[in-house]
Structure formats: C-alpha cells, structure tokens
Amino acid sequence: MNKSYEAYRKLFQEIADLKYASALMQWDQETYLPPKGNEIRGRQIATVTEIAHRMFTDPKTGDLLEELINNNKLNHRERKNVELSYLDYEKNKKLPSDFVRKMSDSVNKSFHAWVQARKENDFTIFQQPLQEIIILKRQEAEYLGYEKHPYDALMNEYDKGLTVASTDKLFADLIPQLSILLNEINQQKQINNEFLQQHFDKDDQWRFGIDLLKQIHFDFDAGRQDISEHPFTINFNSQDVRVTTRIDEKDFANMTWSCLHEGGHALYEQGLPINEYGLPLGEYCSLSIHESQSRLWENCIGRSLPFWKFHYSKLQKIFPRQFENISVEHFYKGINKVIPSLIRTEADELTYHFHVMIRYEIEKKLIEGTIESNDIPAIWNEYYEKLLGVKVTDDKNGCLQDVHWSHGSFGYFATYSIGSLYAAQLWNNIHKANSRVNSEISFGNTDSIFRWLQNEIYAHGRYFTSEELCKKATGETLNPAYFINYAKHKYGEIYCI
Amino acid sequence: MNKSYEAYRKLFQEIADLKYASALMQWDQETYLPPKGNEIRGRQIATVTEIAHRMFTDPKTGDLLEELINNNKLNHRERKNVELSYLDYEKNKKLPSDFVRKMSDSVNKSFHAWVQARKENDFTIFQQPLQEIIILKRQEAEYLGYEKHPYDALMNEYDKGLTVASTDKLFADLIPQLSILLNEINQQKQINNEFLQQHFDKDDQWRFGIDLLKQIHFDFDAGRQDISEHPFTINFNSQDVRVTTRIDEKDFANMTWSCLHEGGHALYEQGLPINEYGLPLGEYCSLSIHESQSRLWENCIGRSLPFWKFHYSKLQKIFPRQFENISVEHFYKGINKVIPSLIRTEADELTYHFHVMIRYEIEKKLIEGTIESNDIPAIWNEYYEKLLGVKVTDDKNGCLQDVHWSHGSFGYFATYSIGSLYAAQLWNNIHKANSRVNSEISFGNTDSIFRWLQNEIYAHGRYFTSEELCKKATGETLNPAYFINYAKHKYGEIYCI
C-alpha cells in the first residue's frame, strides 16, 4: 500500500476511534448513566469531540490529503476515500474548534433540559437552551456557507445537495396528492384499532421485539438493544451497532415499529464494509438513504399483510387475550389505520409526511431568523390544527416530542420524508428483482430482500451520493410517483377506494 | 485563580476526560459489548489511551509544571496538586508512546485470551498473550527504574514506596503467626456451612445485593451495578462510580461479599472531592488504602455478627427455605469458616493472605525472569499444595482465576494483604472514636463509620501517602499487630480457642 495512503488511513482511523469513544459516551448517557454523572459526562464528550475535530482540521491533515489528491497511484476506491475526506476536511475546517466545543456543551445542556421539560411537560424549561442551539446553528450555516438559503447549509450536512428549493418543490408535489387521498379515506368507513391499546406486559413486548430484530437479520453478536427515552440507532463500527427502544405497556405499536425502524437503520450499519473502518467508504451514503432503510423495514415490510401472515400467530401466542377475536386481516388494517394525530413516530405512513413538513417549515423559519424559540409552541400548534386538523393538548404531545433539536440536529427532518420516498422506489425494484418476495415474506423469509440491500445499498458505503445510488439501484433518480402509487394501491385496498 | 494554574487545571482535566472515555470503553467491554465488537474496541481504547499519554508527556506539560513548581503564589492544595502531577509526569515520560500503545494492545488481546482460556479451562490459550505482557512489564520496570529489585518499580505504581524488601518482611512476619492460628483452628470442631451451597435464585440474589449496597451508603444516583465475568469497581468521576458483580446460583457467598467488597471501593471513589476532578487531590491515595476500604466493608463489617444481626432476618425472608433452621449465630460462624481452598476471592480472612503471597511470589519471579509464563501452572499448583495443603484440580480453579495479569496489573496483589492490615488498624480506631459502633451496626446503622471514613480517608484524596494517611488517622504507621489481634480475637471466639 502507498505510504501516504497508509498514513492517511492511520490518521483517519484514529480520528474515528475518538469519534466512536464519544459516541459510546452518548449511548451510555441515554441508557445507563446515573443521574449525577451527567455534568462531568458532558465535558468528557465535549473534550473528546474537540480533540477529534482538532486532529481532523489540523493543517497537516490538509497537506496530507492534498498530496494524495495529486497522487496518481491510488486505486479507484482509495481515490474515492481521499476525495470524500478532502471534502469533509474543507467543510470541517470552516468550523473553529472553540465553536465545536461550544456546540457540544450546548447540546449536552439542551438535551438534559429537553428530558426535564418532557418530564414536567413544560416547553419553557427547554426554550432558553434551545435558543442557544439555534443561534449556534445560524452561525454554523454562515461558517459553512450557502448559495441561496442558510438552511441549505444545514440540510447539506445530512444529504449532500439537499436544498430549500428542492425540498419545497418536493412537498409542493407530495402534500396535495396526499391530501386528496386522505380526503377519500376520510369518506370511507373508519377502521377500529382499539385492540392495539390494551395492556401489553413490558417483558413480553421486549422479547417479541428482540425476536423481530432477529427475524430481520439483526446480528446480536454485532449489536444489542437497550431501553432509552427516545429510540435511536448508534454504531461504534459495523461490528458493534446498537439500537434502543421504549416500551409503553398501554400501546403495542410503540415498541414494535420502533424496533423495525431502528432495526432497518442497524442492518445498514452492520452491512457497511469493516475493512474501510474510519474511512468514507466505511460510512453510510446519506441520512436520506439511511431513512430509506428504516422506513423500508418499518413500513413496506413491517406494515405489510405478508409480514404479519407469518408473525401474527406468534404474537397471538404471546398475547392470547388481547388478540383473541382479531383476524390477521383486521390486525393488518388496524396497524395501517390512517388518522391525523399528534405524535410523528406513531403516525401512519400518509399523515407522517405532514408531521415532517411542519418541522421542516419551522426549522427553516428558525434558521432564517423569522421566528425564535419562544414562537415554537404557538406556531407548532397552529400548523397541526391547520394541516392535520388536530388540536395540540400540551407540549409533551406537541413541540417537545422529538429529541432532534436538543441534539442540534437541524436540517434532518426532511430526510424522513425523502427516505420514505426512496424506500418506496427501492421496494418497487426489490419486487422487480424477485416477484416471489411477498410470498417469501409470508413464510418468514426476508433473505432475498436482505441480500438485495446488501449488494445494492450497504456494500457501497459512501461511494455514491443518494441520487447516484438510487439511479444505480433503480435505474432512475428519486421519483415520488413510486410512493404515491404505493400509497394509492395499499390504502385503496385497505379502505376499498 | 493563578493563570498558569488555570491552564494546568484545564489541561489535566482534558487528559482525565480522555482517560475516563477509555475507562467507559473498558467498562462496556466487560459488561455489554457484543462479541464481534471486541476487535475494534481494542484499537479504540488503545488510541484514546495513547493520545492521553501523549498530551501528558508533551514537553509543554513539563514546562508548565516546572513553572508552577517555582511559583510561590499557590495555596497549599494547589501546590500539592502540582507537585504530585510533576512526579507523575516525570514517571510517565519515561514510558515511550509506542510502548504505551503496545501495552494497551497486548492487554486487550490477553484479556480476551483469558476470558477464552477460562471458558475452555485451558491455560495454554492464555500463556502466549500473557508472556507478551510479562515481557512488556519487565521492560516497563527498566523504563521506570528501581534501586534494588525490578518488581519494586511495578509495586511502586500501586503504592508509592512499596518494595520487595518491605513486602518480604511483612509476609515473613504475618504468615508464621497466621500458620499458628490456623493450626489451632484445625484442631477444633469444624463448622458446617453447607447451607451456603444451595440454590439461590439469581434475581433474588441481585435484589439482595442492591439492597446491601444501599445500606452501606452506595449512592445509586452517582453509580450503578452490573454483571461481569469478574467483579470490579470503575469510576468516570466521583459522581459516576460503577461496580459489577457475578452471581452463582449455587453459592450465596459469591455475590454477597463481592457486593460489599466492591461497594467499599465505590464508597471511597464516590467520596473523593469532585471539585478536584482530573487533579491528584481528586484521586485516591494508593491501592493499599483502596483495598483497606473494600476489606473493611467486606470483612470487618460485612462478616461481623452485629451486621448480620440486622440483615439476617431480611435474608431469611428472601430465602426462607434455605435458611430455615439456621440461627444467626450459626450463619455467622458459617460465613467465617476457615478452610484452605482454591479460590482467592472466596477465601476466609486468614487463608486469604496465603493466596496473596503465592501470587506475589510468582509475580516477583516472573518479573525478575527466573520463571516464564509456561512455568506458572506447575509452580502455582506446587505452592497451593505446599502452603495451603490443597490440590489444584484445573486451571480455572488455579492460575486462571484472577483477571489481573490479563490486565497487565503486576505488583497489585500485595496491596490486598496490606489493605487488610490497614483495614484492621482503621477498624480499631473507628471503635476508639465511637464505642457504640457495634451496637449501631446491629441496628442497621453504619452512619458513624461512613462519616469517619469520609473525614479521615475519602476527603483527603491523594494529599497524603498511605503511611502518612494511616499515621494521621490512627496515630501510627502500618502495624500488622492490629490485624493479628483482630484475627485472634474473632476466630478465638468462633472456634472457642
């Protein structure tokens, strides 16, 4: 191996070691950290993050990368790694070290404020720490630079090339078509899914969730599941990928589809090439593609009739009383009931996009500075009433429901909708590649799906952009028509439209 | 605050942040890490450890410390911190960075080999990785320097000033007196403690252990307990101190006294001054003093009759069948039965010192190079037969029982015996300070003990050496007579000698 490339590899793997040390401290913070440990943990994470940033943005790193950019002895994968690292370097050196530390400190503070605010159901506890984050994110957008809208700079962090212009256009295309479908559904007979809100024992739910993860190929020798306030997936390398879930004993859906959602993310991370540890080709493509993986397993597969044709009898064995008089067809309709509601993570596949758009619109305004954090509750509640026709009862069921802002993740939400659109497009191609896929799923066999994703998505790491990867896997770039067709077909059947 | 002192404080707290990030990765490795995550975790720990070492041994650190050593504006605590850090610096810069990394890599490899070797009950799996560690430890002794014996350099790491000469003398004093006592005990009627080996449900044991920890003032808001292969205590600051235990359903003693032992360590760590985080005065005095804390709670308190006068009725409620016909006096005698055995952590308070001495003798020979790792099983088994009269049946119950060597902890074991001696001396003074202490314990009240330790031990951090601290707290330096008297009195009563 080329000597400079070897030095580059060594350096970037060391930076990755620090990054993942910090990630483990964050995982621990949300799973097992005793309460008094919070304060010092915050500074520990900040220090390790800052040192990693310092190593990454060191001018020597730039020199090494520039030398390699001009080196013509690299093979195509090595070249790609170097090019992507150089792009990251150029972007990262725009952020001063003390800014990165300030952000890390603020995120730590605001995360705890968010936990507290949720506990006390009071947005005002979170408002000031959040305002600090918003001011820092505006500053970050200026540091990073943008052509048209400051929010572009932040969205670009999660999906290269994503802009306000393209996202506005996407929602303008999607939302009206969904509104029409929602109207049609509204005129049909409503589905009774009250059976999902009974008592479901915590431990039984936990075991069922673990079983689902195993069924969809989650490798428990290379990962684990734990409990946290808000479900998430985190990885420390592709051989150690961890998901979390939360269990509500009064709601069967809460844990079940969070397992499948985070499981979908985790399969992607477990499938990334370990021999590229610490280098771009060992990383995921973009958050939109990441979300396509979670939404694919959660919805296209996990809310399909074939999937439950296999799993429902097992479920009935665990909860015999609760599902006594419910047929699998009724269960299937129940878990796909379309109804405007307050909580994004519990929303059906159609109204979900309205939840996302609301957050997108609020973030856009926060970053451009036309609103401030104290405007959030009112504007949030107004949007929910106007777009979904639901009245927000309190902050916990309103603007305090998502962890993202407390983490400083602005520009992230749009990738949820875009991910769903990618998922539908990939799903269409999975069926094209194997016409027996539904039948296989109904026998509990998702091997061919897993293999297809392994080859078409996981194995490529960050080699392609979202658009390139989509084109390679499906023959065309993102086309929302696949999702619209998927939705019309699925809900047309369920609601007899 | 002095500007240079502030810079020193900031730097050392950052180094501590890295050290504790690495500690969290180690804790995770022994509690929750999925098996395939081991390989990369090893390099992650090595990188973070090396960066911390690099920052610590940077000549700029030395310059800063030298400037502060000559600064006459520091108060006495600041001065002490600087002096101790300078001693650490001088010691640490003797170890080259690549040596530290090599050690960290080797430790990671050998720890996993040890786990595997224990599982397969086969020392040969561990032998080669252990040999690598031994060679590195010999090299470390040379780097660190010593006056008389290379093993002095390693023991000095755990208790400043500890030497082969002083430890040889100590054992030469202690062991013959214990042998006499053991002989006398041997001639008495033997105690039946078979009731400890029944079935004790895992979850019930776990809850009882948690309750014991709470009773002895372990703060669960600033710590937690988990399960691991080998019990240990680890801390990431005094507000986050974690203990682990293991549960054997066929043996009640295993978990119970490991909880009290690790709990004693943990109380010390939780009691260290948080405002000195990352600085010497926020650290423990020495491992000997640390062990005095664990042995005090495990033995002087946790194997005393007053302690069980309070806890035994609770225990009988949890395990009514198992303790049905056993009086608290019989229970007390049972848990103090003196019998030569194979496992150090399960040994009684008297034969324990023989276990320690055997390890001390073997380590001494390994470091001076008169034996190698492949000699260990034979020499181990020979010592056990000669000194304790027991035949080692297999490696798992022999030379594979302790984690220490796999961690590279050579020079550690002697502090177990020395810690017990300190414990007896402190215990004598706790009684002098409060003559009602036994009566209080029998009512479940250990507050005055906890307060005494807080004031006399915990609060001082590393301000004093072991000897100084002992003298301050008890009026004299280490005197094994206190342990001998304690042992004669306790076992004289139990065995009617």
Interface residues (C-beta under 8 A of the other chain):
Chain A: Q13 E14 D17 L18 Y20 A21 S22 L24 M25 D28 Y32 L33 P34 P35 K36 G37 E39 I40 R41 R43 Q44 A46 T47 V48 I51 D219 F220 D221 A222 G223 R224 D226 F236 N237 Q239 D240 I274 Y277
Chain B: Q13 E14 D17 L18 Y20 A21 S22 L24 M25 D28 Y32 L33 P34 P35 K36 G37 E39 I40 R41 R43 Q44 A46 T47 V48 I51 D219 F220 D221 A222 G223 R224 D226 F236 N237 Q239 D240 I274 Y277
